[in-house]
Amino acid sequence: MTLSQVKDKLEKYGQEHLLKYYDELTATEQEALLAQIEATDMDVLEACKHREEMTQRGEFSPLAAMQLSEIEANRESFTTIGLEAIRSGKVGAVLLAGGMGTRLGSDNPKGMFNVGLTRELYIFECIINNLLDVVHRADTWIHLFVMTSDKNHESTVKFLTEHGFFGYKEDYVHFFTQEMAAATDYQGKIYLEEKGKLSTSPNGNGGWFISMKKSGLLELVHREGIQWLNVFAVDNVLQRIADPCFVGATIQKNCVVGAKVVRKNAPDERVGVICLEDGRPSIVEYYELTEEMAAAKDEKGDPAYYFGVILNYLFSVTELERILEKSLPLHIVEKKIQYLDEAGELIKPEAPNGYKYENLVLDMIHQMTSCLPFEVEREKEFAPIKNMTGVDSVESARVLLQKNGVNL
Ligand code: UTP
């Protein structure tokens, strides 16, 4: 695009301020800025003016989870099926590590955070140790795909390489980067993070499969005969990945996706609950639960909307390919966004100051034809690190790691 075409685009979307420093830039910087503006999808930014309308949902009904007692009764047969699938190379793991971890507030990628007390123990290391348990048990390597973003790719690769992938076989680790989206103030005006650069952030964890395809890694998935991808978050240091029992249960129940879930510890706990929406699997957010839904009981007398998702899903690759072209809803999320102030100084805000535009993996569940919610014991498998202290924090995760016998 020429400068004049860029100006037309900016005028159309009310984003003319993005050229404020244009004349101060070098020719290369000017070119880069024009290219970035050309590539930026500004239609999505309009969405922040219609936030309310976007949250329209269908009709919810409960979806029963496979509970611990049923899992225990069938553990052996599920595990045999799962191990068989893993040994025949049908299961891959996808680590979602493209987020900015703004709540944790560390400048490094979240996985580089050291949770150790008397020794170094990084979040990435905890996760790899958990996956290595299965590798040893199945006596086979499992392909591990790691999604990063432009913001943390280099440091993530460097860190893992320098640490010898914490014992994981390098040939089985594959990186890909996700797409970025512009970040705006509350009026939908894109921030500048440098005089010649729009403020961008990763576009949410929902684009992982599209990004994986764009990177060419789907060819490897096909070549290796991988039929299942276990997607999981970087920040749950206790989670079990490629868990044979979970894999086996999902296969045995003929479901196209399995979702690990935990019993909510309080009605207002901030986790999305697995359910049906218009008859298809879905996730209802804690703030979307009506009083009636919160009070509803199943036939055993337990709350009908009781099982929270923990961002650990096992997707059938065939199903993922089927939904590839389908678009996901856009989430407009309040976040802290670094920006240049009126004087051109970089500000790192202490509190949220605008919106990021994201697609979320949980919305992929609603595009699936069947889903097995698979209960896990939260004390054993759920220690998310979102904050430094308090709920879902480094502190709470340390307590849970120690309870599970991890030496810190
Ligand atoms: P969160 O939404 O909890 O993490 O993502 P975040 O965005 O890193 O953290 P905050 O909200 O700024 O504090 C859950 C998982 O999804 C990944 C994260 O890395 C984490 O594993 N994620 C999130 C991505 O891979 N890409 C994204 O764009 C967003």
Residues whose N, C-alpha, C, O or C-beta is under 5 A from the ligand:
A	BS01	UTP	L96 A97 G98 G99 M100 G101 T102 R103 L104 M147 P202 N203 G204 N205 F232 A233 V234 D235 K386
